[in-house]
Amino acid sequence: MVGADVASVLLNDCGEVVGFSARPGGSTEPALTALAGTDLRGILDSLSIAPPVSAHTCLSEIAVARTKAEQAAVQAQQAKAEASRAQS
């Protein structure tokens, strides 16, 4: 990121670094340019720097809630089927 002032680190929902936002060097412009995680990975690879990679998949709170809701829907359907069998 030569010639740029790093303005902030971009994090995913799990707090893992996925990129940086930068302002062109010497600029007072409020506009920022984001460096995506894939681009960052390419730069680190070209410099023979191997950052640690997380062994788990990061799920947002929304994804976790959606998964729980889907599981609850399946359980409700199973309970409904069991209730129908019990009534017969």
N, C-alpha and C positions, 0 to 999 in steps of 0.2 A: 504494500500500500504506500509505495514511495510517492511523495508529493501530495499526500492526503492526510488530513487530520481525522483520526478515528473519533466519531461522535458517540457511538453506542454499540453495544453488542446486541445482536438479535437472538432471542431465545425461543425455543418451542414451549409447548405447554408443560413439559417436564423439567424446564430449566436448563436444557442442554443448548450449547452454542450452535447455532445454525448459520451464522453469518455476522457481518459487521455493516454498519452504515457509516459512510464517510463523507466528508465535505472536501471538495477540491482544495489543495494546499493554498493557504493565504486568502481563501475566499471568505467573505462575510455573508455570502448568500445562505438563506435558510434551507434551500433545497439540499436534500441528501441523496446519495447514490447507495443502493444496497448491494452488497456482495453476497450472492447466494452461497449456501453451504456447499453445493456441488463445485462452484467456482473456487471456493476457499479450499476444498479438498484437492483440487487440481494444482493449486499453487503450493500447498504443503507437500504434495507428492513430488512436484518438480524440485523442491528443496530437500528431498529425502527426509522429510519430517513425518513421522507416523503417529498421529494423535490417537489417544485411546478411543475405542469405539464401544458404545454401550451394547451390552448383550441383550437388553430388553427393548421391546417396542414401546415407544411413547404413545400413550393414549390421552387425548384431551378429556376433560371432565364431561364434555358432551358425548364423546364416544363411549365412555364408561357408563353414563346414564342410559344411553341408547341400548347398550348391550344388556344392562340390568332390566330395562323395560321389555326387551325382546324375550329374555329368560322368564320374566314374570308372565308374559302373555302365553308362552308355551305351558307353563305350570298351570295357569288358569284354564287353558283348554283341556289339559289332562284331568284336572279336578272336575271340570264340567262333564267330561266323558265318564269318569268314575261315578259321579252322582247319577247320571243317566242309567248306568248299569245297575247301580244300587236300587234305583226306583223300579227297574223292571224286575 
